[in-house]
Amino acid sequence: MEMAIETVNLTKVFGRWRKKIVAVDDLNMRIEKGTIHGFIGPNGAGKTTTIKMLIGAIKPTKGKAYIFGEPAGSVKAKVHVGYSPEHPNFYSMSAIEFLVYNAQICGMKKDEARKRAKELLEWFGLQEFANKNARNFSAGMKQKLSLAQSLIHDPDILILDEPTANLDPIGRYEVLEKIRMLARKEGKTVFISSHILLELEKIIDHV
């Protein structure tokens, strides 16, 4: 099977000498293309730090990470990745402006970006809020908009950090079903972190 994500002895240490904190310690994993992989652990276990290394936001202290064989954080790797953080925040822009802005950063033309943005807002049930300032959204709406942003350029891999953290029970169910659909019907690879195994066990292939 083709590997979408691979890490080799991935390690991240913060601080120095007596104050150093080993946040990620010698992590080895292989995530197959087209699977949903649950990344489970209690708060403080190093899940978010690992994700930040995978998307290139921080550099590992030692070890390597690859996205479809390309070094994590490189331009060639980033093309494949859509990312949604645990605590999304937004510029003072409308929801549709935010999505179009992100799509254009990814190289999409404005008309194509606007069409894609409208489709995603409708898919996540946010179409009536398309022209509202995203900064004023509820926590759950921000989470859904962040997920829409992660999909705007139709990536091969979704890296999602606690994507249901701020949703009510119905919203959590809806988002998990959409994640399942993306993997099963569109063949996307999903790497999803959570501290709640019970929530993920119905959709994940590996953990």
Disulfide bonds with the S-S distance in Angstrom:
none
